[in-house]
Amino acid sequence: MVKKNLRFDHLEVEGIITQCLSNGLFRVKLKDNEALIVAHISGKIRQKFIRILLGDRVIVEVSPYDLTRGRITHRFRSGKNK
């Protein structure tokens, strides 16, 4: 599921957190092509104190200029809290 955001020039890709690194960085495995990228938390997620844990499904904004780095913009709710 790759969406191109027309307002900004970013790609939105779904992925799964595979590793928690220091300073709000995470290693994310993309759902489409199984690539691993390094992503940081967006400002809104940081302000709302939303916890990102290992195994969470997230949406990552990736720049078309650097496909190895991204920004986590959304965390899906877990299956328990439907």
Number of C-alpha atoms within 10 A of each C-alpha: 12 12 11 15 11 8 6 8 13 17 19 20 20 21 26 22 21 18 14 16 12 6 8 12 16 24 20 30 21 21 15 11 9 11 12 18 19 20 22 20 20 16 12 11 15 13 8 8 9 12 10 20 14 13 15 16 22 21 22 28 26 21 16 12 9 8 14 13 18 26 19 25 17 18 19 11 11 10 6 5 5 5
